[in-house]
Amino acid sequence: MFRKHQSVYNYPLNISAIFFNGSTPMKDSLTVLYITSENTTTSIPLELATYMRKSDRINLHIVSFYGAVPGEPLSFAKNVIDLNIPKSSIKGAFSKVNKLIKETKPDILHVHHNFSALIAMLAARYNKVKLVVKTEHNDHRFAKWHQKILNIPILSLADIVICNSVSTKDSFNSLEKLVAGKKAIPIYNGININKIIAFSTDENRRQLREKYGVAPKERLFVCAARLIKQKNIENLIKGFTAASYENQNIRLLIAGAGNLYEDLLAVKNSWDKFNKVQFLGILPREEVFKLINAADFFVMLSLWEGFCNAVVEAMVAKCPVVCSDIVTLREVVGEEVGYFVHPKSPDEIKKAILKFASYDQISIDALGEKSFKRAAELFDIESTAKQYIDQYLKVR
């Protein structure tokens, strides 16, 4: 049997819609095997799966292909089936997934990341699973060569290809578009609005700013991102520290971990004369929600994205957003909400930081309300979950 565990970070969901009023599936509910890559606090697929579990129309089994990541908090999803598959084991991976499919007898397989997706899809086809769903999470133009090779059989094996934005769908190359065809549909990622606004209190703001030593007069900028090339943290540090020479009443807190930490720490030590940048490491989701609610502004300068949940979560927390001028963030953040800069220009970044830092509280609040309104209208997790389940119901 497969090991199940209850994650440490398990918070009750605030479900208000009748559609999600049951935790016990109906007799004719569909069984969904929902396979994601790793069980971590930053897993977007796991958060959505936890929400969908509240529907009585499906019986959803959450599976972590690789299991927990050493040194990172687990997601708050309960009863995750942890396969603990070594990343080099193809034969062993197929055997485990095949056994799991035989045990759970799913009507639907829903997969995400490429290698785990391909293995699971092959096992699903071998076992004649009725419907195979694949979610695409990132801009295909920036995929690695081996990912591009795997994309073709993966898209061929899928019955439905859910893209987390129109930009992601449009980023398919010509062969991918030919293979995916009408199977590819955009459904935006969903944000759990209630969880975020639960921390929009003056007391939380006071405690968090005190915790990280942010002075009352300082304008607090936050970035929550993995410390990898895609997120472009180096140029953020350079632009922000350049701004600090002209305005020392600014602070930048960066939440996240990644393989570039040591390099980025060296950049900070070289550029940050006034000690205005601080790395917080990877934080549990609840702590991130507290942090963005205590911030004045949010910054995301990615070189590419598929959607970017972090920036939308900041919008829910009523943070005005400085972000990179890329097609995905223009689609998601919106022309009237975001302030867009060239991500590789520290000078543009510096000017944006200084501009935002000069805003009075009335202007900040007005921008924050616009941000919240857009996020609430377009990216509520309840709407996303319903759209996903509507796709599952096509199996009937």
DRENLUMGU-908766 format. One record per residue (C-alpha): residue in one letter; x, y, z. Coordinates in nm, 2 decimals. Layout:
BEGIN
+-------+--------+--------+--------+
! marro !     px !     py !     pz !
+-------+--------+--------+--------+
!     A !      X !      Y !      Z !
...
+-------+--------+--------+--------+
This chain:
BEGIN
+-------+--------+--------+--------+
! marro !     px !     py !     pz !
+-------+--------+--------+--------+
!     M !   0.00 !   0.00 !   0.00 !
!     F !   0.10 !   0.36 !  -0.05 !
!     R !   0.20 !   0.58 !   0.25 !
!     K !  -0.05 !   0.86 !   0.33 !
!     H !   0.03 !   1.15 !   0.55 !
!     Q !  -0.15 !   1.45 !   0.69 !
!     S !   0.04 !   1.77 !   0.61 !
!     V !   0.15 !   2.00 !   0.89 !
!     Y !   0.00 !   2.31 !   0.74 !
!     N !  -0.37 !   2.21 !   0.73 !
!     Y !  -0.61 !   2.50 !   0.76 !
!     P !  -0.99 !   2.47 !   0.74 !
!     L !  -1.14 !   2.59 !   0.41 !
!     N !  -1.41 !   2.86 !   0.42 !
!     I !  -1.66 !   2.72 !   0.17 !
!     S !  -1.97 !   2.93 !   0.11 !
!     A !  -2.11 !   2.81 !  -0.22 !
!     I !  -2.37 !   2.53 !  -0.22 !
!     F !  -2.17 !   2.37 !  -0.50 !
!     F !  -1.90 !   2.28 !  -0.25 !
!     N !  -2.12 !   2.20 !   0.05 !
!     G !  -2.03 !   1.83 !   0.09 !
!     S !  -1.72 !   1.64 !   0.19 !
!     T !  -1.87 !   1.30 !   0.13 !
!     P !  -1.89 !   1.21 !  -0.24 !
!     M !  -2.22 !   1.10 !  -0.39 !
!     K !  -2.27 !   0.74 !  -0.49 !
!     D !  -2.23 !   0.82 !  -0.86 !
!     S !  -1.94 !   1.06 !  -0.81 !
!     L !  -1.63 !   1.04 !  -1.03 !
!     T !  -1.30 !   0.92 !  -0.90 !
!     V !  -1.01 !   1.15 !  -0.99 !
!     L !  -0.64 !   1.06 !  -0.94 !
!     Y !  -0.47 !   1.40 !  -0.92 !
!     I !  -0.10 !   1.37 !  -0.95 !
!     T !   0.13 !   1.66 !  -0.88 !
!     S !   0.51 !   1.67 !  -0.86 !
!     E !   0.62 !   1.76 !  -0.50 !
!     N !   0.44 !   1.81 !  -0.17 !
!     T !   0.54 !   2.16 !  -0.07 !
!     T !   0.38 !   2.47 !   0.08 !
!     T !   0.43 !   2.64 !  -0.26 !
!     S !   0.24 !   2.39 !  -0.47 !
!     I !  -0.04 !   2.56 !  -0.66 !
!     P !  -0.19 !   2.23 !  -0.79 !
!     L !  -0.21 !   2.10 !  -0.43 !
!     E !  -0.40 !   2.41 !  -0.31 !
!     L !  -0.66 !   2.38 !  -0.59 !
!     A !  -0.69 !   2.00 !  -0.53 !
!     T !  -0.76 !   2.06 !  -0.16 !
!     Y !  -1.04 !   2.30 !  -0.26 !
!     M !  -1.19 !   2.07 !  -0.52 !
!     R !  -1.21 !   1.79 !  -0.26 !
!     K !  -1.50 !   1.97 !  -0.10 !
!     S !  -1.72 !   1.89 !  -0.40 !
!     D !  -1.95 !   1.59 !  -0.36 !
!     R !  -1.94 !   1.53 !  -0.74 !
!     I !  -1.59 !   1.38 !  -0.73 !
!     N !  -1.38 !   1.16 !  -0.51 !
!     L !  -1.04 !   1.31 !  -0.55 !
!     H !  -0.71 !   1.13 !  -0.45 !
!     I !  -0.42 !   1.37 !  -0.42 !
!     V !  -0.08 !   1.21 !  -0.51 !
!     S !   0.27 !   1.35 !  -0.47 !
!     F !   0.50 !   1.19 !  -0.73 !
!     Y !   0.83 !   1.27 !  -0.56 !
!     G !   0.71 !   1.34 !  -0.21 !
!     A !   0.83 !   1.61 !   0.03 !
!     V !   1.12 !   1.84 !  -0.05 !
!     P !   1.39 !   1.83 !   0.22 !
!     G !   1.40 !   2.15 !   0.42 !
!     E !   1.07 !   2.28 !   0.28 !
!     P !   0.73 !   2.29 !   0.47 !
!     L !   0.46 !   2.05 !   0.35 !
!     S !   0.15 !   2.17 !   0.18 !
!     F !  -0.17 !   2.20 !   0.40 !
!     A !  -0.33 !   1.92 !   0.19 !
!     K !  -0.46 !   1.63 !   0.40 !
!     N !  -0.40 !   1.26 !   0.32 !
!     V !  -0.16 !   1.30 !   0.03 !
!     I !  -0.06 !   0.97 !  -0.13 !
!     D !   0.32 !   1.01 !  -0.12 !
!     L !   0.49 !   0.79 !  -0.39 !
!     N !   0.85 !   0.89 !  -0.31 !
!     I !   0.97 !   0.81 !  -0.65 !
!     P !   1.34 !   0.86 !  -0.72 !
!     K !   1.40 !   1.11 !  -1.00 !
!     S !   1.61 !   0.87 !  -1.19 !
!     S !   1.38 !   0.57 !  -1.18 !
!     I !   1.16 !   0.54 !  -1.49 !
!     K !   1.08 !   0.17 !  -1.46 !
!     G !   1.01 !   0.20 !  -1.08 !
!     A !   0.80 !   0.51 !  -1.14 !
!     F !   0.57 !   0.33 !  -1.40 !
!     S !   0.53 !   0.03 !  -1.17 !
!     K !   0.42 !   0.24 !  -0.87 !
!     V !   0.18 !   0.45 !  -1.07 !
!     N !   0.04 !   0.15 !  -1.25 !
!     K !  -0.02 !  -0.02 !  -0.92 !
!     L !  -0.19 !   0.29 !  -0.78 !
!     I !  -0.42 !   0.32 !  -1.08 !
!     K !  -0.52 !  -0.05 !  -1.04 !
!     E !  -0.60 !   0.01 !  -0.67 !
!     T !  -0.79 !   0.34 !  -0.71 !
!     K !  -0.96 !   0.26 !  -1.04 !
!     P !  -1.00 !   0.63 !  -1.14 !
!     D !  -1.24 !   0.76 !  -1.40 !
!     I !  -1.01 !   1.05 !  -1.45 !
!     L !  -0.64 !   1.11 !  -1.43 !
!     H !  -0.52 !   1.47 !  -1.39 !
!     V !  -0.15 !   1.54 !  -1.42 !
!     H !   0.08 !   1.84 !  -1.41 !
!     H !   0.46 !   1.84 !  -1.45 !
!     N !   0.62 !   1.67 !  -1.75 !
!     F !   0.80 !   1.36 !  -1.63 !
!     S !   0.55 !   1.26 !  -1.37 !
!     A !   0.27 !   1.34 !  -1.62 !
!     L !   0.41 !   1.12 !  -1.90 !
!     I !   0.46 !   0.82 !  -1.67 !
!     A !   0.11 !   0.85 !  -1.53 !
!     M !  -0.05 !   0.91 !  -1.87 !
!     L !   0.11 !   0.59 !  -2.01 !
!     A !  -0.01 !   0.39 !  -1.71 !
!     A !  -0.36 !   0.55 !  -1.75 !
!     R !  -0.38 !   0.45 !  -2.12 !
!     Y !  -0.25 !   0.10 !  -2.03 !
!     N !  -0.54 !   0.07 !  -1.78 !
!     K !  -0.80 !   0.23 !  -2.00 !
!     V !  -0.87 !   0.53 !  -1.78 !
!     K !  -1.17 !   0.72 !  -1.93 !
!     L !  -1.04 !   1.08 !  -1.93 !
!     V !  -0.68 !   1.21 !  -1.91 !
!     V !  -0.64 !   1.58 !  -1.82 !
!     K !  -0.31 !   1.77 !  -1.84 !
!     T !  -0.25 !   2.12 !  -1.70 !
!     E !   0.02 !   2.34 !  -1.85 !
!     H !   0.17 !   2.59 !  -1.61 !
!     N !   0.44 !   2.79 !  -1.78 !
!     D !   0.54 !   2.97 !  -2.10 !
!     H !   0.65 !   2.70 !  -2.35 !
!     R !   0.89 !   2.93 !  -2.53 !
!     F !   1.13 !   2.90 !  -2.23 !
!     A !   1.10 !   2.53 !  -2.17 !
!     K !   1.42 !   2.33 !  -2.17 !
!     W !   1.50 !   2.11 !  -2.47 !
!     H !   1.40 !   1.78 !  -2.30 !
!     Q !   1.07 !   1.94 !  -2.18 !
!     K !   1.00 !   2.04 !  -2.54 !
!     I !   1.06 !   1.68 !  -2.66 !
!     L !   0.83 !   1.54 !  -2.39 !
!     N !   0.56 !   1.79 !  -2.46 !
!     I !   0.46 !   1.62 !  -2.79 !
!     P !   0.37 !   1.27 !  -2.66 !
!     I !   0.22 !   1.43 !  -2.34 !
!     L !  -0.01 !   1.65 !  -2.55 !
!     S !  -0.09 !   1.36 !  -2.77 !
!     L !  -0.20 !   1.14 !  -2.47 !
!     A !  -0.42 !   1.41 !  -2.31 !
!     D !  -0.79 !   1.43 !  -2.37 !
!     I !  -0.81 !   1.78 !  -2.23 !
!     V !  -0.52 !   2.03 !  -2.19 !
!     I !  -0.59 !   2.31 !  -1.94 !
!     C !  -0.36 !   2.61 !  -1.98 !
!     N !  -0.34 !   2.85 !  -1.68 !
!     S !  -0.36 !   3.16 !  -1.90 !
!     V !  -0.43 !   3.25 !  -2.26 !
!     S !  -0.06 !   3.34 !  -2.28 !
!     T !   0.05 !   2.99 !  -2.19 !
!     K !  -0.18 !   2.85 !  -2.46 !
!     D !  -0.04 !   3.09 !  -2.71 !
!     S !   0.31 !   3.00 !  -2.62 !
!     F !   0.28 !   2.65 !  -2.77 !
!     N !   0.51 !   2.60 !  -3.08 !
!     S !   0.35 !   2.51 !  -3.41 !
!     L !   0.38 !   2.14 !  -3.36 !
!     E !   0.24 !   2.16 !  -3.00 !
!     K !  -0.06 !   2.36 !  -3.14 !
!     L !  -0.12 !   2.10 !  -3.41 !
!     V !  -0.11 !   1.81 !  -3.15 !
!     A !  -0.32 !   1.99 !  -2.88 !
!     G !  -0.57 !   2.14 !  -3.12 !
!     K !  -0.91 !   2.21 !  -2.97 !
!     K !  -0.81 !   2.01 !  -2.66 !
!     A !  -0.63 !   2.31 !  -2.52 !
!     I !  -0.84 !   2.55 !  -2.32 !
!     P !  -0.75 !   2.84 !  -2.08 !
!     I !  -0.86 !   2.83 !  -1.72 !
!     Y !  -0.70 !   3.07 !  -1.49 !
!     N !  -0.54 !   2.96 !  -1.16 !
!     G !  -0.75 !   3.03 !  -0.86 !
!     I !  -0.67 !   3.22 !  -0.54 !
!     N !  -0.82 !   3.14 !  -0.21 !
!     I !  -0.93 !   3.50 !  -0.13 !
!     N !  -1.07 !   3.43 !   0.22 !
!     K !  -0.74 !   3.29 !   0.34 !
!     I !  -0.56 !   3.60 !   0.23 !
!     I !  -0.79 !   3.87 !   0.36 !
!     A !  -0.81 !   3.70 !   0.70 !
!     F !  -0.48 !   3.87 !   0.77 !
!     S !  -0.58 !   4.22 !   0.64 !
!     T !  -0.58 !   4.37 !   0.99 !
!     D !  -0.39 !   4.66 !   1.15 !
!     E !  -0.26 !   4.42 !   1.42 !
!     N !  -0.11 !   4.18 !   1.16 !
!     R !   0.05 !   4.48 !   0.98 !
!     R !   0.20 !   4.60 !   1.31 !
!     Q !   0.33 !   4.26 !   1.42 !
!     L !   0.49 !   4.17 !   1.08 !
!     R !   0.66 !   4.50 !   1.04 !
!     E !   0.79 !   4.48 !   1.40 !
!     K !   0.90 !   4.12 !   1.34 !
!     Y !   1.12 !   4.22 !   1.04 !
!     G !   1.23 !   4.55 !   1.18 !
!     V !   1.05 !   4.77 !   0.93 !
!     A !   1.03 !   5.13 !   1.06 !
!     P !   0.70 !   5.31 !   1.07 !
!     K !   0.81 !   5.56 !   0.80 !
!     E !   0.95 !   5.29 !   0.57 !
!     R !   0.77 !   5.18 !   0.26 !
!     L !   0.77 !   4.81 !   0.25 !
!     F !   0.81 !   4.62 !  -0.08 !
!     V !   0.77 !   4.24 !  -0.08 !
!     C !   0.86 !   3.98 !  -0.34 !
!     A !   0.76 !   3.62 !  -0.29 !
!     A !   0.94 !   3.40 !  -0.55 !
!     R !   1.17 !   3.11 !  -0.60 !
!     L !   1.54 !   3.21 !  -0.62 !
!     I !   1.58 !   3.09 !  -0.97 !
!     K !   1.68 !   3.25 !  -1.31 !
!     Q !   1.32 !   3.29 !  -1.42 !
!     K !   1.23 !   3.52 !  -1.13 !
!     N !   1.51 !   3.77 !  -1.21 !
!     I !   1.59 !   3.86 !  -0.85 !
!     E !   1.93 !   3.99 !  -0.93 !
!     N !   1.80 !   4.28 !  -1.13 !
!     L !   1.54 !   4.35 !  -0.86 !
!     I !   1.82 !   4.38 !  -0.60 !
!     K !   2.02 !   4.60 !  -0.83 !
!     G !   1.73 !   4.83 !  -0.91 !
!     F !   1.61 !   4.85 !  -0.55 !
!     T !   1.94 !   4.92 !  -0.39 !
!     A !   2.01 !   5.19 !  -0.65 !
!     A !   1.68 !   5.35 !  -0.54 !
!     S !   1.79 !   5.33 !  -0.18 !
!     Y !   2.06 !   5.58 !  -0.25 !
!     E !   1.79 !   5.84 !  -0.32 !
!     N !   1.53 !   5.73 !  -0.07 !
!     Q !   1.64 !   5.54 !   0.24 !
!     N !   1.28 !   5.50 !   0.37 !
!     I !   1.23 !   5.18 !   0.17 !
!     R !   1.27 !   4.81 !   0.25 !
!     L !   1.26 !   4.50 !   0.04 !
!     L !   1.18 !   4.16 !   0.19 !
!     I !   1.22 !   3.85 !  -0.04 !
!     A !   1.04 !   3.53 !   0.06 !
!     G !   1.16 !   3.22 !  -0.11 !
!     A !   1.44 !   2.97 !  -0.17 !
!     G !   1.62 !   2.83 !  -0.46 !
!     N !   1.95 !   2.74 !  -0.62 !
!     L !   2.06 !   3.10 !  -0.67 !
!     Y !   2.05 !   3.20 !  -0.31 !
!     E !   2.43 !   3.21 !  -0.26 !
!     D !   2.48 !   3.41 !  -0.58 !
!     L !   2.20 !   3.65 !  -0.49 !
!     L !   2.33 !   3.70 !  -0.14 !
!     A !   2.67 !   3.80 !  -0.29 !
!     V !   2.48 !   4.05 !  -0.51 !
!     K !   2.30 !   4.19 !  -0.21 !
!     N !   2.63 !   4.22 !  -0.01 !
!     S !   2.80 !   4.40 !  -0.30 !
!     W !   2.51 !   4.64 !  -0.38 !
!     D !   2.31 !   4.69 !  -0.07 !
!     K !   2.51 !   4.97 !   0.11 !
!     F !   2.22 !   5.07 !   0.34 !
!     N !   2.11 !   4.71 !   0.42 !
!     K !   1.76 !   4.76 !   0.27 !
!     V !   1.72 !   4.40 !   0.13 !
!     Q !   1.65 !   4.10 !   0.34 !
!     F !   1.61 !   3.73 !   0.24 !
!     L !   1.35 !   3.55 !   0.45 !
!     G !   1.38 !   3.20 !   0.31 !
!     I !   1.09 !   2.98 !   0.22 !
!     L !   0.78 !   3.05 !   0.43 !
!     P !   0.46 !   2.86 !   0.50 !
!     R !   0.16 !   2.99 !   0.31 !
!     E !   0.00 !   3.15 !   0.61 !
!     E !   0.32 !   3.35 !   0.68 !
!     V !   0.33 !   3.47 !   0.32 !
!     F !  -0.03 !   3.58 !   0.34 !
!     K !   0.06 !   3.77 !   0.66 !
!     L !   0.36 !   3.93 !   0.49 !
!     I !   0.18 !   4.06 !   0.18 !
!     N !  -0.10 !   4.20 !   0.40 !
!     A !   0.17 !   4.40 !   0.59 !
!     A !   0.34 !   4.53 !   0.27 !
!     D !   0.28 !   4.86 !   0.10 !
!     F !   0.38 !   4.72 !  -0.25 !
!     F !   0.46 !   4.40 !  -0.42 !
!     V !   0.73 !   4.34 !  -0.69 !
!     M !   0.75 !   4.06 !  -0.94 !
!     L !   1.01 !   4.10 !  -1.22 !
!     S !   1.00 !   3.75 !  -1.38 !
!     L !   1.16 !   3.70 !  -1.72 !
!     W !   0.86 !   3.47 !  -1.81 !
!     E !   0.55 !   3.33 !  -1.65 !
!     G !   0.26 !   3.11 !  -1.71 !
!     F !   0.03 !   3.28 !  -1.47 !
!     C !   0.20 !   3.38 !  -1.14 !
!     N !  -0.01 !   3.31 !  -0.83 !
!     A !   0.21 !   3.52 !  -0.61 !
!     V !   0.13 !   3.85 !  -0.78 !
!     V !  -0.24 !   3.78 !  -0.78 !
!     E !  -0.23 !   3.69 !  -0.41 !
!     A !  -0.06 !   4.03 !  -0.35 !
!     M !  -0.34 !   4.19 !  -0.55 !
!     V !  -0.60 !   4.03 !  -0.32 !
!     A !  -0.40 !   4.18 !  -0.02 !
!     K !  -0.45 !   4.52 !  -0.19 !
!     C !  -0.09 !   4.57 !  -0.28 !
!     P !  -0.01 !   4.79 !  -0.58 !
!     V !   0.22 !   4.59 !  -0.81 !
!     V !   0.54 !   4.67 !  -0.99 !
!     C !   0.60 !   4.39 !  -1.24 !
!     S !   0.79 !   4.30 !  -1.55 !
!     D !   0.66 !   4.40 !  -1.89 !
!     I !   0.58 !   4.06 !  -2.03 !
!     V !   0.27 !   3.94 !  -2.20 !
!     T !   0.15 !   3.71 !  -1.92 !
!     L !   0.17 !   3.97 !  -1.65 !
!     R !  -0.01 !   4.22 !  -1.87 !
!     E !  -0.28 !   3.96 !  -1.92 !
!     V !  -0.31 !   3.87 !  -1.55 !
!     V !  -0.23 !   4.19 !  -1.36 !
!     G !  -0.41 !   4.41 !  -1.62 !
!     E !  -0.31 !   4.74 !  -1.78 !
!     E !  -0.50 !   4.96 !  -1.52 !
!     V !  -0.35 !   4.78 !  -1.22 !
!     G !   0.01 !   4.70 !  -1.29 !
!     Y !   0.31 !   4.93 !  -1.33 !
!     F !   0.52 !   4.76 !  -1.59 !
!     V !   0.90 !   4.79 !  -1.63 !
!     H !   1.16 !   4.62 !  -1.85 !
!     P !   1.28 !   4.33 !  -1.63 !
!     K !   1.64 !   4.36 !  -1.74 !
!     S !   1.67 !   4.73 !  -1.67 !
!     P !   1.78 !   4.81 !  -1.32 !
!     D !   1.74 !   5.18 !  -1.40 !
!     E !   1.37 !   5.13 !  -1.49 !
!     I !   1.32 !   4.92 !  -1.18 !
!     K !   1.49 !   5.20 !  -0.97 !
!     K !   1.25 !   5.46 !  -1.11 !
!     A !   0.95 !   5.25 !  -1.05 !
!     I !   1.05 !   5.19 !  -0.69 !
!     L !   1.11 !   5.56 !  -0.63 !
!     K !   0.77 !   5.64 !  -0.79 !
!     F !   0.58 !   5.40 !  -0.58 !
!     A !   0.76 !   5.51 !  -0.26 !
!     S !   0.66 !   5.87 !  -0.32 !
!     Y !   0.28 !   5.78 !  -0.32 !
!     D !   0.07 !   5.91 !  -0.03 !
!     Q !  -0.15 !   5.66 !   0.15 !
!     I !  -0.47 !   5.77 !  -0.03 !
!     S !  -0.30 !   5.69 !  -0.37 !
!     I !  -0.18 !   5.35 !  -0.23 !
!     D !  -0.52 !   5.26 !  -0.10 !
!     A !  -0.69 !   5.35 !  -0.43 !
!     L !  -0.45 !   5.14 !  -0.63 !
!     G !  -0.49 !   4.86 !  -0.38 !
!     E !  -0.86 !   4.86 !  -0.42 !
!     K !  -0.83 !   4.83 !  -0.80 !
!     S !  -0.59 !   4.54 !  -0.75 !
!     F !  -0.83 !   4.36 !  -0.52 !
!     K !  -1.13 !   4.41 !  -0.74 !
!     R !  -0.96 !   4.26 !  -1.05 !
!     A !  -0.83 !   3.96 !  -0.86 !
!     A !  -1.16 !   3.89 !  -0.69 !
!     E !  -1.35 !   3.91 !  -1.02 !
!     L !  -1.12 !   3.70 !  -1.23 !
!     F !  -0.92 !   3.46 !  -1.01 !
!     D !  -1.14 !   3.33 !  -0.73 !
!     I !  -1.04 !   2.97 !  -0.65 !
!     E !  -1.41 !   2.87 !  -0.63 !
!     S !  -1.46 !   2.96 !  -1.00 !
!     T !  -1.14 !   2.78 !  -1.10 !
!     A !  -1.25 !   2.46 !  -0.91 !
!     K !  -1.59 !   2.47 !  -1.07 !
!     Q !  -1.44 !   2.50 !  -1.42 !
!     Y !  -1.20 !   2.21 !  -1.36 !
!     I !  -1.49 !   1.99 !  -1.23 !
!     D !  -1.70 !   2.09 !  -1.53 !
!     Q !  -1.42 !   1.94 !  -1.75 !
!     Y !  -1.41 !   1.62 !  -1.54 !
!     L !  -1.79 !   1.58 !  -1.59 !
!     K !  -1.73 !   1.55 !  -1.97 !
!     V !  -1.63 !   1.19 !  -1.90 !
!     R !  -2.01 !   1.11 !  -1.87 !
+-------+--------+--------+--------+
